[in-house]
Amino acid sequence: MDFNHATWSEGRGGFGYGDDDDVTILPTTTSFYLRIQFDIIDLTHIGAAMFHIDYDDAFIAFINDKEVARSGGLSDAHPSYNTFSTDNHEATMYQGGVPSGYSLKVSDLRQGANILAIQVHNVDNSSDMSAIPFLSFGLTTSERRYRPTPNWFQAPFVFQSSNLPIVSINTNDREIPNEPKITAQMGIIQNEAGRNSLQDDFNHYNGFIGIERRGNASQSYDVVRGKWSYTFETRNADGSNNNVALLGMPKDNDWILTADFIDKTLMRNALAYQISRSIGRWAPRTRHVELVLNGNYEGVYLLVEKIKADNNRVNIARMDSTDISGENVTGGYIWDIQQADGTDIDFGERRVLKYPKADQVQPEQLAYIRDYDDEFRSVMQRSYYADPTRGYQKYIDVSSFVDEIVVQEATKNSDAYGWSGFFYKERNGKIFAGPAWDFDQALANSTHMDGDRVQMWMIENCIENAGPAFWEKLWETPAFKRQVADTWVAYRKGPLKMERLFAFIDSLAVYLDEAQQRNFTRWPYLGVPIWRSTAGAENRNTYEKEVDYMKDYLLDHIEWMDAELSLYTSVLQQETGQSDVALKMKMSPNPMRGNATFHYSLQEDGHVTIRIHNILGQEVA
């Protein structure tokens, strides 16, 4: 503020040379500096502030000696006057484009005199250079005392505070690519009082990240309309991993921000992972947040733990380059069923190795896990596949496969088994199914694979959905299906009670109610059919209707599963109102053809009625 600029030249914007968009022509140079004082008579009348600039090739802007905006191309904290930009950024306004925009914090402004200062840098050997800055304010008074905004100006979405944590990411105006990750800065605001404001300091995290886009269908603009999902690493200033505990989740450096664009409840992933955790399986922990990217409000996102080998995530043995034989080569491993992308290693039949990483796995390790899983798949084609000693039980942890079916089928996930189906193997251990992942198309939220049909098993269409054939073979095995049925009965008495499921959904709906309004103002597509929308999407024009639609489907589908699985369970279901007497029944053969024998036992005398239903649920005896 006290800098003496009396000797500086004065001129009107824009500034620069070489591209016919400059009012004040400057001599060829590496950098130039701009500075202007503006006075605020009554700061209470300022509700919002925006800085726009059209530039070539890089810039840093300051208000009252605080950096408020920066482009790419200038990595040093304080670039010297002779520093060249590493980015070749062309101005856009003279080509019919609009300048880059940055939201400012009103708290950075002062009553009275303020200074806007800008340093502009050229790329080496460039023939042009320019800067056309604009400073705009949103007033809380109707009095008109200033010039109108330019024709290209669009008022920013007014987002000031939230009951959710606020995540703010600044890429210095660089577009986030699919890969590789680019360096950015991230701040998180999370106040103990529960109200978070953009004007608050970054009190939960304030540091570097490496960030890139993520997803398969979610990489398509036609699918997500620009609301991208991201994966990021928390980093130190030197680029090394920075393990931090974000929003109460255990320390790590690998995280995901899912946009959940096609899920208008904004909660299907959170619900599915909660279901998985409630039945005793690890699933990624989640936190809903609101995202601000380069000063622009991007809506409600889900901060999610990335699936990886870690004590607090998939807790398997870590592999190093020497683990290539004997016991050590047997684990641990993580893979999923997916379309390989980038540097992914596909070891056959769409099996993509996730751990060890592609640049670290040894040939012997890759050969081991491929051969082990191949052997399991081969056994599933043999006549003895159900043999307790030589069959599938030798290779897989059966209870984990049962639980995977429970989660996928309870949520009727359209992506089940064929897409984003994870597996892992511990050292000296068997193959485990899971962790659960990717449920934005679950619970009647997709036309894919008849996702909105109530009376349908996804596992019976596994092969059609590009899934491994062993799932359908397991499902056709009487002993395995009986274990699924018995497990289902047990879970329905506890973690899968409808009261518990609805309580979780309702609590999230209340928690998200304020933020969802902003999200659907930013992305106005409630009541608008989008990619794979199910029938009636045009009528579900409120958030409440979307949540109720999901709840109605969940209730109908689970009640149908109750009826279907009751045909296979070895535990007899008691009707409501009957005494709480343990009653167990077995039928042989099961499934039956013709005659069958029923064996049951009671802890005390009582009357037993047996009703037999066919596969359609019709009573036949």
N, C-alpha and C positions, 0 to 999 in steps of 0.2 A: 504494500500500500504506500510505503514511503519512497518507492523508487522514483527517481527524477528522470522523466522522459521528455524534458523540455527540448532536448536536441534532436528528438525523433522527427522524421517527416510525417506529414499528415496526408491522408487520401481517403477516397471512398471505395468500398468493396464492390466487386471482388479485386483481389490482389494477385499478381503473378505475371506470367508471360507465356506466349507460345501457343495458346489454343483459343484465342478470340473470345474469351469469356471474362476478361479482366478490364476493370475500369481504371485502376491504378496499375500502370505497367512498371514492373521492377526489372533491374538488370539480372542477367543470369547468375544464379547463386546456388549454394548447397542448402541454405536455410534462410528463413526470414521470420521476424517476430512481430506480432500484432498486440495491441493493448488499447482498451477503451474503458473509461469510467462511466458507470451508470448509477443514478441515484434512486433510491426507493424511499418515497415519502412516508408510506404506511405499510409496513411489512405484513400486517394482519390482513391486508387485502389481497395478498399473493396466495393462491391456493395450489398452484402447480407451476413448474418451469420446464422449458424444453430448450435444448441447444441443438441446432442443425448446422451442418457444414458440408459444402461440396469441396472436395480437395483433390490435390494431385501433388505428392504421392503419399504423405503421411503427416500426422499432426498430434499434438497434445494440447488440451485446453485446461485452463485453470480459472477458478473463481476465488478471489480472495486468497491466493497462494495455495489453494487446495486443488489437486488434480480432479477433474470431473468427467473427462472424456479422453479417449486415446484410440487411435487407429492401430492397425497392424503395422509392422515394419520398423518399429522402434522398441527394442527389447530392454535397453538400459533404463534404469530408473530416472536418470537425468541425462539425456543425450546432449552431447556437446554441440556447438554450432556447426562443426565440420563433420557431423555424423550423417551418413547417407541412409535413406530408407532401404530396407531389404525387400519391401513390397512395391511392386509397380502398380499403383492404383490410379486409374484414370477418372477424372471428373466426369460427372454425368449430366449436369443441368444443361450444358450447351448441346447435349445430344437428346434432349427431351426428357431426361430422367429427373429424379428428385434427390435432394441431399440426404446424407445420413443423419439420423436423429438419435438423441440421447436425453432421457429423462433426468432432471436434476433434483436434488434434495433442497426443499425450501429452507431447511435448516442451515444450508451453506451460505445463504444470503444474509445481508445485514441491513438493519435500518440505516438509511443514509447512503454514504458513498460505498460502492462496490467496484471491483476491478475484474474485467474479463481479459485474460491474457492467453495468447495462442502462439505456439511455435510450430512452424511448417517446414518439413524436410523433403528434399528431392531425392529421387533415385539416381544412382550414378549414370552419367552420360545421357541424361534425359533432356529433351528439347523443349519441354513445357513444365510448368509448375503453377499451382493456383490454390487459392483459398477464398471461399465465399461463406462467411459465417452469419448465422442468424440466432438471435436470442428472443424467445417468446415466453409470455407469462399468462397463466390462467388466473383471472381475477374473480374474487368473491363478491364484488360490487357490480351493480349494473351501470355505473357511471362510465361513460366512454371518454377516455382521455388520450388514447394512443392510436397509432396507425393500425389498420386491419392487417391480419395475417396474410401471407402470400396465397395464391390460388392453390398451390400444391400442398399447403399445410393441412394436416389432419390432426385434430386434437388427440392426444394420447388417451388410452383407456385409463380412467382415474382409479388408481389402486393405491391406497394409502396404508391400510392396516388389515389385519386378519386375526382370527382366533387360531389359525393354523400357523406352523412355522413358515417363515419366508426364506426361500433360497434365491439368492441373487448371483448370477453368473455374468462375467464380463470377458468377452473374447477379444477385446480391442478391435471390434468391427470385423473380425474374421468370421467367415461362414464355417459352421461346424461340418466337417466332412463325414462320410461313411467310415473311412479310415485313411491315414493313421490319426491317432489322437493329436489334437493341438493343445498347446498350453493356454490356460485361461486362469482367471481368478474367481474364487467363489466365496461368498459370505453367507452365513446363516444367522437369522435373527430368531431367537427363541427365548422369550421372557418368562420367568417363573409365574408372573401374574396372569399369564395366559393370553395377553393381548400384545400383538407384535405389529410394529409400525416400520414403514420404509425409512422413516427419519431416525430410527434407532441405530446404534452401532451394531456391527457384526459381532455379537457377543457369544456365539456358539462355535462358529468356525470362521476364520478369515485367512485364506491362504491360497496356494496354487492347486490346480487340478489339471489333469490331462483328460480331454473329452472328445467323444466321437458319437455319431449316430449309431443306433442299434435297431435290430429287428429284421424280419423278413418281409411280410406284407406291410409292416409299419414303415418300411423304407419307401413305399410308393405314395406319391403325393395324392393320387386318386383315392387312396384308402384313408389317409389321415389328414389331408387338406392342409398340411404344413405344421400340424402339431406333432413334432417329432419326439421320439423317445431317444434317450441318451445313456451311454455307459461312461463312467468316469473313474479316474484314480485320484485320490488325494495325494499330493506330492509336496516335498520340500522345495525350497528355492532352487536347489541344484538338480531337480528332476527325480530324485530318489523317492521311494515309497514313504508315505507318511501315514502310519496307522493311527486312526482317530476313531473315537466313539461318537457316532452321529445320532443325535436325538434319542439317546438311551440305548442304542444298539451296540453290541460289543465292538471293540476296536478292530479296524481293518482298513484297507486302502482301496478296495474294489467295490463299487456301488453302481446302482442303476436308477435312472429316473424314467419311469414308464408313463407315457402320456395317457394310455387307456382311452384313446379317442373314440373307438367304436363302442366302448362300454359307457353308456349314458348314466349308469348308476355310479360310476367311478369307484366301484368297490368289489367287483367280481374276483379280481386277483387276491385282494386282501381277505375276502371271505374264504376262498379255497385254501389259502395257506393257513388260515386259522383252523379250518376243519382238519387239515393234515396234522397240525401241531396238537390239536385236541385229542387225537387218537394215538398220540405218542410218537409221531414221526417228525424229524426236523424238517422245517420248511422256512423259506426266507422270511425274516421279520420285515415289517413294513411301517412306514409313517407317511401320512398324507401331508403334502406341503403345497404352497403356492409358489410358482416359479416366475422370476423376473430375469429376462435374458437381454443383456445390453440395454437395460433401461426399459424394456418393453414387457408388459404383462403377458404371460403365456398360459395362465390357467392353473387348474389343480393337477398336480402330478403325484405319483406314488414313489417315494424313495424306498428302494428295495435292496436287500443284501444280495450280492451276486453269488451264485452257486459256485463254490470252489472248495478245495481241500484246505481245511483250517480247523483248529480245535473248537472254534465257536460256530462252524458251519458244517461241512461234511467232514466228520472227524475220522479220517483214514490215515494210514501211514504215509509219510512223505517219501517221495522217490528222489534219488539223486543219480548221477551218471554212473555210479559204481554198482547200482542195484540191477544187475543184468543176469543173475543166475540164482539157483537154489531158492531158498525161502524168500529172499529179498525181492526177487522179480515178480512175486505173486501179488503185489499190491503196495499202495493203493492206486486205483484208477477211477476216473469219472468219464462217462461218455453220454451222448444223447442221440436220439433218432431225429435227424434234421437234414436239411440241405446244406452241404458244406459251403463255406463262404471264405473268400480271401485266403489266408494262410492255414485254414482249418485242415486237419488230417482226417480224411474219410477212410476207415479201414474196412470198407465193404458194406453193402446193403444199407447205406445212409447212416452208418454209425460214425459219429464225429467225436473224436477224442478231445476232451476238455482238460483232463489232467492225467499225466504230465502235459505241459504245454507243448505246442507243436515245435518250438525251437529248442526244447529241452529233452524230449523223449528220445530214448535210445532205441536202435533197431530191435534189440532183443526184447525190450519192454513192449514195443508195439506188436511184435510177433507173438508174445505170450498172451496178451489180452485178446488179440484177434483169435488165436487158436482156442483159447479157453471158451470164449463166447460161441465160436463156431461149433465146438464140441457139444455144448449145451443145445444149440439149435439143431444139430444133427441128431442127437438123442431124441429130440421131440418128434422126429420123423420115424423112429424105430417102433417096433411092436411092443417093446418093453419100456416105453417112455414113462409109464406110470409106476414102474417097479420102485418100491421104496429105497432099494439099494443102488440099482443101476440107472434109474430114471431121473426125472427132473429134480427130485429132492436132493440129489447128489451135488447139483450145481447152483441152485438158487435158494435164497432165504424165502421160503414159501410165504411166511406171514407178511413180508414186505410187499410181495406181489399181490396178496389179498388186499392189503391196505391201499395199494395203488388203484386197484379196481374200485374199491369203495369210494375213494375221493373222485376219481374220474367219472364214475357212473352217477354218484349222488348229485354232481354238478352238471351232468350230461354235457361234458366238454367236447365240442366239435373237433378239437385238435387232438383228442385223446389217442394215445398209443402211437400214432403215425407222425406226430409233430411235437417237438419239444418234450419227448419222453426220456427222462434221465434214468441212468443206472450208475451204480458204483460197486466197486469190489475192494474189500479190505484185504490186507496181507494175510495169507493163509485162510482166507474166508471165501464165502460164496458170493454170488451176484445178488445185490439188493436192487429193488425197483424204487425209483425216486431219486431226489426229492421232487415234490410236486412243482410244476412250473407252467405258466402261460394259460390263463383261464379267461381272457377277455372275450372269447367267443362262447363261453359256457352259459348254462341256464337260459336257453332259448334266445340267445343273442346272435344267432347266425343261422342262415339257411344252409350252410355247408353241412353235408352229411345229415340232412333233416334234423338240424340241431334244435328245432322248436317242437319236435314230436315228443309227446309225453311218454307213450308206451313203446319204448325202444331202448335196446342195449347198444351202446357204442361198441362194445367189445365184439359183438357179433358182426360188425362191419369193419373190423380192424384192418383186414387185408385191403379192402376197398379204399381205406383211408391211408394207404401207404405204410401201414404198421407191420411189425414183425408177425409172422404166421403163428408163432408159439403162443401168443395171447389167446387166439381163438381155440387152439388145441387144449390149452389149460382149462379154458372155460367149459369145454366139452367133457372134461374129466369129472366123473361123479364125485370122487373124494375131494377134489379141489373146489368144485362148485359148492359142495356141502360146507366146506370150511369158510367160503365166502359168505354163505347164508348164515352160518352160526355166528360169524364175526359181526355181520350186519345186525343181527338180533341183539347182540351185546351192546354194540355202539348206539343203537336206537334207544336203549334204556338210559344212556348217559350223554356222551358228547354230541350225538346226532338227534337228540330230542328236538322236536320242532320249536318248543319254547326257547331253547338255548340258541338255535339258529336264528330265529326271528329276533331275539333280544340283541344279538350281535349286529344284525342288519339294521335294526331300528336305532341302535346307539350310534352307528356310523352315519346313518341318514341325518340324525339330529346334529352330529358333529360337523357334517359337511354342508349343512343347509345354507349357511351364509356364503361359504366359498363357492358352492355350486352355482349360485346366482351370478357371480362374477365370471365363472368359467363359461357359462352358456351365454353370457353377454359377449365375451371375447370370441367364443365359437358358437354362433347361434344356429344350432341344428337340432334342438329338441323339436320333435314332430316332423323332422325332415328325414326321409329314408336315405341311408348311406350304404356303403359297401356291406353286402350280405345282411341287410336289415330284414327282420322277420315281418310277417303280416301284421298290419295295424300300427306300424311305426309312425305313420302320419297322424294317428290319433293320440299317441303318447306324447303330448306336447308340453308336459310339465315333468319336473324331476320326480315329484311324488308318484305320478303315473308310471314312470319307468321303474321305480323301486317296487311299487305294488305289483306290476307285471312280473318282475323277477320272483317276488315272494309267492305269488299265486302259482307260478310254474313249479317252483321248488316244492311246494306243498303237494301239488298233484303228482309230480314225478316221484317223490319219495313214498307217497302212499301207494303208488303203483309198484315200486320196488318192494315195499313191504309184502304186498300180495304175491308177487312173483317169487320172491326168495323164501316165502313161507312154504312153498312146495318142495324145497330142497333141504330145509334145515333139519337137524337131528334134535332140536329143542322145540317142544310143542309150545305154541303160543297160547297164552291164557286170555280169555275174554275179560274185558273190563268188568269189575264187580265180583269176580271170582276170588276165592281165598288165595292167599299167597303161598301156595304149596308147590314145591319143586316137582315138576312133571317132565320126564324125559322120554322121548320116543325115538325109535329107529325103525326104518322100514327096509326090508331086503326082498328082492333086489331093488336098487334105486339108481336110475329110473326103472320102473317096472313095466313088464309086458305080460298081461294076463294076471296070474295070481301073485300075491305078495303077502309077506308075513310082517306083522307089526309087533314090536317089542316095546313095552313101556313099563315104567316103574313110578310108584308114588311113595312119598314119605309117610302118608297116612291114607286111610280109606277115603274113597270119594267116587263120584260118578264121572265117567269119561265118555265124551262124544267124539267120534272120529268122522270127519268129513274129508272127502277126497275131491280135489280139483284137477282139471286138466291144465295144460300149459297156457290156455287162454283165460284161466281163472274161473272156468265154469265148473260148478259142482256136478260130479258124475257119480258119487256114491256117498 
